[in-house]
Amino acid sequence: MNKKVCAFVFNHFTNDARVLRECSALAEVGYEVDLIALHDDSPTLPKKERREEGFNVIRVNNRLPFGIYHLVYFTGKIMNAIKKSSAMKILAVLLVLAGLFFATIPTIIIAIIIGLFGNRYMKVLLTRGYNILQMIGYGLKKDYDVYHANDLNTLPQGIICAKLFKKSKLIYDSHEVQSSRSGYENPIFGKIEKFCIRYIDIMIHENNTRAKYTQDLYDIEYPEVIHNYPFVSKPEENLSVNLNERLGLPKDEPILLYQGGIQKGRGLELIVKATPLFKKGTVVFIGDGKIKPTLLQMVDEQKLHDRIKFIDKVPVDELLSYTRNAYLGFQILNNINFNHYSASSNKLFEYLMSGVPVVACSFPEIQKVAEGEHTGVCVDSHDINSIAEGVNYLLDHPEERNEMSQNCLVARHKYNWDEEKKVFIGIYDKVLNNKQKQLAS
């Protein structure tokens, strides 16, 4: 009988390259894989699907049921009115009594929490709780041999399924440094991870810098390492996308590309500021994110519409056909936390796979590839003059840039998923062999 794996991911699984690679690798060697993700309420996104790669995707509802949503909304209105009223205590007592009268203990709990934290936070809390409960429900429908939690926001689901209700193995695949990353500044996340980590069987990290950091932080065994290497591909053979033509640019116009999330801490505002210092070329951003409106406003204010273009995010299986058009690619993270400092990230290797040299930050994992393989130049990612120097160096030295491009095409046979997935499957063999030994004893 094939071994069964239940993987959790707290996104819509529409553009998650790492999770796609891992689930595909498991299915390829005979595992039965169910991936539980979130739905985005789009009518075009299936709730359940059988992927051509050989695994199943189940997406749970990402919106509170109609009745609960309105209960939260109106309870929040009442509590906000209570806060502003001089008769706050009397009204609070009346609300609790009403809850008791209708025998709805959840109403009392909701009222109290809304009173403490506000309606907006309560809605988020309830929605996340609803997501998690659905994930756990699907996770318990089968007898899975292994549960695979992608990132901290699915680790509780994995622990509850694997350790509380089942006697299964639990793999914790941390794609980020949970204790030091954007959006996770509150130290509570590190404490949660430290508590939860005691229940896992094996931890996976994305590179050695992060693995060593986590080992030292929590005094645990050195985590396994699975890098963010893409599938081997040859996008130079796919001529389906002509980016210069699509953007109305001359054929010989160098495209200076950034692809990925348009988020803070990635040096994107500095790219915009540095653009007037680039001797030539058009900056192209491919992707979406929270600070995209900020970048658009900067372009308007500095009148850079002829130098900077934007394209919405494209499906992951089409992305490299865009990437291959670039003269160079940007990977200039800012050192705002250890997660950024220790990153290597998908896009670094997507540039590599496409033969696109990089202008990169001088952080350890990125510098190791850019300078170690001579596939790009490293700059001070906090300094627009340094960024401009890196760009202009590649523009002024086309022969060296072309040499770097060829180095990328050589290095892609080293930094690729075909090799890395062997390590990944080995981790599963290790986990399940330990389980067999325990059952035999």
N, C-alpha and C positions, 0 to 999 in steps of 0.2 A: 504494500500500500504506500502511495506517495505521501511524503510528509506535508503537513498543512501549515501555512504561514499566514498570520493576520498582521498586516502592517497598518499603522495609523499615521495620517498626516493632517495637520490643521490648516489646510488650504484647499482650494477648489480642484487641485490637480489638473490644471490646464497648461501649466508652463514650468513644472518642477522637473528639471532634467535629471537631478541626482536620484530622486525617488523612482523615476521612470527607468533609469539604468539598473537600479538594484532589483526592482520587481521583475524586470525583463530577464536579468541574469538568473534569478531563482527559477523562473518559469522555464527557462531554456534547459536547465539541468533536471527538470522533472518535479519541482515543488509545485503544490497547489497554492496559489497566492490570491488572497483577497486584500485589497487596499481600501481602507475606509477613510473617506475624505469629507469635505464640506460641499454642499450645493450652494450655488450663487443666485438662486431664484430665477435664473435665465431659462426660458422655455426650450432653448436649443441645447442646453447641457443635460445629458441623461442622468437620471438618478442611479441607474445601474447600467453597466456596460461591460462587455467582454472585449478586452483590448486585443488587437491583432498580435501583440507581443506575447499573449498567452496567459494573462492574468485578469482577474475581475476587479472592477472598481465599483464601490458602493458609496454614494454621497448622501449624507444625512441632511435634514432640513436645517437651514441656517437662519430661520425666522421663527419667532415664538408663535405658537398656535393663536388663532384669532382671539379667543376668550382671555387667555393669559395676557396677551399684549394689552388689551383694553383694561384689564384689571390693574396692570402696572400703571397704565397711563392715568386712569382716574384716581387711583390710590395716591399717585404722586401729586396730582392736583390738590387732593384733600390735604396731604401732608404739608405742601407748600403754603396752603392757606392757613393751616394750623400754626406754622412757624411765624407767620405775620400777625397772628391774632393774640390779643391779650388774654383770651380765654383758652390758651393752648392746652393747658392740662385738662380742662373739662372736655374739650373736643377729642383729645387723645383718648381719654377714658371712654367716651362715647363710641369712638371707632373700634376700640378693643372689644367693648360690649357687643357692638354690632357683629364683629367677627365671631364672637362666642355664640351669639344668637343664631347665626346662620351656620354654625359648626364648621367654619372654614378657618382652621388654624393657619394654613398658609397665608391667608389674608392678614392675620396679625403679624406674622413674621415679615411679610413684604412691607407692611406699614412701618414697622420698626426700622427695618433696614433702609427704606426710602427716607425715613425721617433722619437717619444718621448720615447717609451718604448722598442722598439726592436721587431724583428720578432717573437721570441719564445713566448714572453708574449702576443703578439697580437693573435697568433694562439690559445693559451689557452683561452684568453678572448672571441674570436669568438666562439670557441667550446662550452664553458660554456653558452654563450648567446644563441647559437643554441639549446643546451639541454633544457635550461629554457623555451624558446619559444615553443618548442615541448610539454613540460610538461603542460604549460599553455593551449595550444591548446586542448590537450586531456582532461584537467581539465574542460574545458568549453563546452564539447560536451554533457554533461548531466546536469540535474538540481539536483545537489547533495545537500543534507541537511547539511552535515558536510564535511569540508576539514581538513585533518590531516597532518600537516607538521612535518616530522621527521628531526630534527636538523635545524640549521640556514640556511644551503644551500638550503633548500626547503621552507623556510618561505616566501620569496618574492613571489614565485609561489602561495602559499596559500592565501596571502593577495590580490594579483591581482584577483584571481578567486573568493574568498569568499566575498571580500569587495568592489572591484572595479566593477566587472561585475555581481555578484550575491548577494543576500541577505541571505547568509548562515553563519553558525557558523564555527569558526576557532579554532582548537586545535593545540597548539604548543608543540610538544613532544621533549624536549631537552635531548638527550642521554648523552651529555657531558657538561662541563662548558665552554661555547663558548668564554668567555672573558679571560680564563686562561687555555690554553691547547696547546699541541705540534702542531706546524704547524699554529697556530693562534696567534702568538706572537704580531702581529701588533695590536695596540689599536683600529684600525678602526673596527674590528669585534665586539668589545664590544659596540661601538657607533652605529653600524648597528643594533645590537640586541636591544639596548635601544630604538632606533627609531621604529623598527618593532613591538616591544612588546605591544605598545599601541593599536594595531589593533586586537589583539587576544581576544578570549573569555575566554579561560582557558589555563594555562600552566601546563605541566607535567614535573617533574624531576625524576631522577632515584633513589634518596635516600634523606633522610632528611637533611643531611649535605649540599648537593648541593642546596636543596630547600631553606634553611635558608640563605645561601650565596647569592643566586639570589634575594631573598626578600629584603635583606639589601642593595644589590648593586643598585637595580633599584627602591627601595621604592614601591613595588607592593604587592598585596595580596599573602599570602603564597601559592606557587604552589602545585598542587596535586602531590602525589608521587606514582609511579609505579615501583617497584623494578625489577631487572633483575633476577627473579627467573625462573628456567627452568620448563618444564613439569615434572610431577612425572614420574619416570621411575625406572626400576629395572635392570640395566645393568649387575648385577651379575648373572642374569638368562640367559643372552645372551653370549654364549661361541663361537661366530663366529670368534672372533679375539683373537689369542694367541700371545701377543706381544713378549714374550720371544722367542717363536719358530720362529716368523717372523724375528727377529733380530739376530737369531743364538746365543741366550744367554742361560746359564744354567737355569733350571726350578726354582731354588731357588735364582736366581740373583735379588736383589731388583731394581725395575725401579723407578728412581727419575725423575718425569715427569714435563715438562712445555708444555702446549698446548695453542695455541692462536697466535696472530700476533707477528712476529719476528721484533719488533720495538724498537726504542731507548726509554730510560726511564723506561724500564721494568725489569731492573736488570739482563738481560741475559748475558751480558759480565762478570758480577760478578759471575754468576753461573759457567761459564767456568773457571774463575780464581780460584774459590773455589773448583772445582772438585778434584784436587790432595789432598785436605784436607779431603775429605769424606772417611771414613774408608772402605766403600765398596759401591757397587751399580753402575749402569750405568745410566747416565743422558740421557734422551730422549727428544728431541724437536719435537713437532708436530705442523707444521704451516709454513707459509712463510711470508716474509716481507723484508723491505729495508736493514736491517742490517744482514740478513742471510749470505751474502758473508763475512762479517766481522767476524762472529762467526766461519765460516768454516776455514777462514784463521788463527784465533786464535787456533783452534783445530790442524791445521797443524803445526803451529809454536811450540806449546807446546807438540806435539806428544801425543795427547789424544784420538786417534781414537778408542782405545779399551775401553774408559770410556764414550765417548759421541757419540750418534747416532742421526740422523736427519730423519724425515719422513715428506713428503709434507702434506699440509693441507688436511683434509678429510671432506666429506659432514657432515653437522651438525647433520643429523639424524643417522649417524654412529659413531659419535665421542665418545659417552659414552661407546661404546663397546671396544674402545681403552683405555679410561680413567680407567676403572675398573681394568686393569692389574697393575696399579701403586702401589708402596709401599707408596709413598707420592707425593704430588703435590706442585709446586712452585707458589706463588703469591707474588713476592717481588718487587713491584713497587718502583721506586725512586721518591723522593719528588722534582720533577723539576717544578711543577706548582700545582695550586689548584685542577685542574682536576684529577691529579694523587693522590694527598693527600686525596681527598674526594671519591675516587672510591670504589665500591664494586665489580663490573664487573661480567660478565657471568661465567668466569672460576672458580671463588671461589665457586659458587653454583653447577657447573658441577662436581667439585671434591666432594663436599658434597653429591650430588645425587648418586655418584659412590662409596661412602664409603671410600674415599681417604683422609686421614688427610693432612693438609697443613703446609708448612713452609712459613710463611706470614710476610709481613711488618706490623709494628705496627701503622697503620693508623686507624682512628676512626671506619669507617664502616666495615673494614676487621677484626679489632681486636675484635669488638663486636661479630662476628660470630665465629672466631677461638678460642678465649679465653672464651668468654661468654658461648658458647655451648661445650667447651672443645673438639674441633674438629681439633686442631693443635697447633703449637707453633709460637709465634711472635718473630721476630728478627730485628736487625738493618739492613735494606735492602741496606745500603751503605757500609757495612763492610763485607768483605769475611770471616773473622774469626767468626763473629756472625752468618752468614749464615751457615758456616760449623758446628758450635756448635748446631744449630737447627737441621740440618740433622743428625748429629751423635747422638744427644739425642734420636731421633726416632729410629735410627738404633740400639742403645744400649739398648733401652727399648721396645722390641717388644710387651710385654704384655700391656703396656700403649698405644702403637701405636694401638693395636687391640681394646682397649677400645675406643680410639678416633674414630676408624673406625665404631664401633657400634653406637657411638654418632652421627656420620654423617647420618647413616641410620635412626635414630630416628628424627634428625633435618630436614631431607628432607620432612617430613610430615608437617613441619611448613614453611619452605622456599621453596615454590613451586608455580607454576603458577595456579594450580587448585584453590587455595585460592586467589591469587593476581588478577586473572582475574575478580573476583566478584567486586573488587574495581574499576578495569578498566571499566567494563560495567556500574558501578554506575556513573562514570564521564560522560559517554555519556548520560545517563538518565538525569543527572543534566543539561547538555548543552541543550538538546532538550526540556526539561520541561521549561527552561527559555525562549526558543524560542516560545513555545506555549503560555506562559504567555504574551509575548510581542505582539504576533499576536492578542490575545484575547483583549488586552487593546487598 
